[in-house]
C-alpha cells in the first residue's frame, strides 16, 4: 500500500504511515499519477511538491511520468546504505577528534615534564663577555669625546693647622682596698650591688678611678668592653665572665641598688665636668 500523504510504501494492514505518521486505516488505495523525477517517489493527484524529497514538480516537464524510474525500487536499499555510511563517517570523525585531543594532552604533559631539555640555558659567560665589551666600548667613546685637560701649574697646598694632641688618660688603676667596704668580697672596688655609694666615697677617687668604678657595674654582668685597657683590667678578675656585646643587655641585669649607683656616679662625673 502507498501512503497518499507522503507516497511512502507501507504494509497493506498498516493503520498509520511509518514515514509521516498520518492515519491510513480504511483509506482506499490510491494509485500514483506520476513519479518525482528527482527521487522517483510516486506523486498523487495534482501535487506540486514531492512528498518524499520536497522537490517542486512544476519545474519539470516529466513530473508525472507514468513509468517509475528504475532506482525507485532500490531507494530503500540506497537510503539504508547512505545512513550506514553517514553513521560510519560520524564514528570516524569522533575517533579522529578523540585521537587529536589525546595527542594534544600528551604533548602538553610532555612539555612540562621535559621542558628543561627544550629550553636552552643562557650562556652566562657569553652574556658577561658582551657586557664587558659594551663597557669597554663606552669607556673608549667617552675618552675620545672628553678633551684632554691643559697642564696647569698646581698651586702649592697651604699646610693645615694641626690641633694639639688630646691628653692621654692614664690607664685605670685599682683603688685602695679601703674603698671596698663589703667584708668577705675580694677584687671589687665597691659593693655596688648591695650598698649605695656616697659623694664622700667618690671624692676619694680620681677621674680614671671613678670611670673604672662605673664600668665595674657592667663588668659584674659580663659586658664585653670595646676599650682594650678595660678588657685587660677586668679579664684578670676571677669573677668576670664575658657574656654581652651590648651595653644595654648588660644593664638590663642591674638590680635596683645598682641602677641607683649608676645614676649617682654619672651625676658626680657631670658635676666635676668629666663628661
Secondary structure, DSSP 8 states (H G I E B T S, - for coil): -B-TTT--B--TT-SB-TTT--B-TT------SEE-TTT--EE-TT-SB-TTT--BGGG-TTTT-SS--GGGTTHHHHHHHHHHHHHHHHHHHHHHHHHHHHHHHHHHHHHHHSHHHHS----HHHHHHHHHHHHHHHHHHHHHHS------------------------------GGG--STT--S-SS-TTTS---HHHHTTS-HHHHHHHHHHHHHHTTB--SSHHHHHHHHT-TT----BSSHHHHHTT--HHHHHHHHHHHHHHHHTT--
